[in-house]
Amino acid sequence: MNTIQLKLNDQQRGAFVIEEGDERLAEMVIAVIGPRLVVYHTEVSEKLRGEGIASKLLEQMVNYARTHSLKVVPLCPYVLAQFKRHAELYSDIWDKDWKGA
């Protein structure tokens, strides 16, 4: 069973990760900046390809954003593609007005 953990540092930057020992097998890199959760990058190891891990990371991130009343800025191409493909599922959390700093 691949357990997804959220690891954030003191600056609220980190990732949703799956680790096996010292090896990071999957990650969705994020930062919580004020009322926003910015998603930068998603990567899954070859070992876990085909297991739907990216979608599980996405689900965890979405649940976290909703639980903490955060708007999501999907800079990650994978997350942006999912948000566009299933806009109705994410309309409550997708920050479409964000233009960057």
C-alpha positions in Angstrom: 0.0 0.0 0.0 1.4 3.3 -1.0 0.7 5.9 1.7 0.6 9.5 0.6 2.1 12.0 3.2 2.1 15.8 3.1 5.5 17.2 4.1 5.6 20.9 4.5 8.5 23.0 5.9 8.2 26.1 8.1 7.6 28.3 5.0 4.6 26.1 4.0 6.5 24.6 1.0 6.8 20.9 0.4 5.0 18.1 -1.3 2.5 15.3 -1.2 4.9 12.3 -1.3 5.1 8.5 -1.5 8.3 7.3 0.0 9.7 3.8 0.4 12.6 3.9 2.9 14.9 6.7 1.7 13.5 6.7 -1.8 10.9 9.1 -3.0 8.6 7.3 -5.5 6.1 10.0 -6.2 5.6 13.7 -5.4 3.4 16.6 -6.0 5.4 19.8 -5.2 3.3 22.5 -3.6 3.4 25.7 -1.6 0.7 27.3 0.5 0.9 31.1 0.0 -1.7 33.0 1.9 -5.1 31.8 0.7 -3.6 29.8 -2.2 -2.2 26.4 -2.7 0.2 26.5 -5.7 1.0 23.2 -7.4 4.3 23.3 -9.2 5.2 19.8 -10.3 4.0 16.2 -10.2 6.3 13.2 -10.8 5.9 9.5 -10.4 8.7 6.9 -10.4 8.8 4.3 -13.1 8.2 1.7 -10.3 4.7 3.1 -9.8 3.7 4.0 -13.3 0.3 2.7 -14.4 -1.1 2.5 -10.8 -3.0 5.8 -11.0 -0.6 7.4 -8.5 -0.8 10.9 -10.0 -4.5 10.9 -9.7 -4.3 9.8 -6.1 -1.8 12.7 -5.4 -4.3 15.0 -7.1 -7.1 13.7 -5.0 -5.1 14.3 -1.8 -4.2 17.8 -2.8 -7.8 18.7 -3.7 -9.0 17.3 -0.4 -6.4 19.3 1.5 -7.3 22.5 -0.4 -11.0 22.1 0.4 -10.4 21.2 4.0 -8.2 24.3 4.5 -10.4 26.6 2.3 -7.5 27.2 -0.2 -7.7 28.2 -3.8 -5.5 26.1 -6.1 -3.1 27.7 -8.7 -2.3 24.8 -11.0 1.1 25.6 -12.5 1.9 21.9 -12.9 0.9 20.8 -16.4 -0.7 17.6 -15.2 -2.9 19.3 -12.6 -3.8 22.1 -15.1 -4.8 19.4 -17.7 -7.0 17.6 -15.1 -8.6 20.9 -14.0 -9.4 21.8 -17.6 -10.7 18.3 -18.4 -12.9 18.1 -15.4 -13.6 21.8 -14.6 -16.9 21.1 -13.0 -15.1 18.9 -10.3 -12.7 21.7 -9.4 -14.6 24.9 -10.0 -14.9 25.5 -6.2 -11.1 25.6 -5.7 -9.6 26.5 -9.0 -8.2 30.1 -8.8 -8.6 31.1 -12.4 -8.0 34.8 -11.6 -4.5 34.3 -10.4 -1.9 36.1 -12.6 1.2 35.6 -10.6 3.4 37.9 -8.5 
